[in-house]
């Protein structure tokens, strides 16, 4: 499991915006992941440059990310190495304008 945690840590730290999700930006495979992509698009993120990790294709990462963040659900958004939250938190932050500020900082 150490290896998975190291892999996740590198993904989170080597990309400005990372979304661990079910599916990918072009084809989300659950409603929450789809909503997360829509919120990011509405916040001005170019999804072509967005790093997404499809946890359905990588079961070790699917479990490992929950342990890494101590957060039980997917999707999970990281911005500049910092855990932001899941789709509900992303939506709340978007509605308050906070998500756009975090993404532009």
Order of alpha helices (4+ residues) and beta strands (2+ residues): alpha-beta-alpha-beta-alpha-beta-beta-alpha-alpha
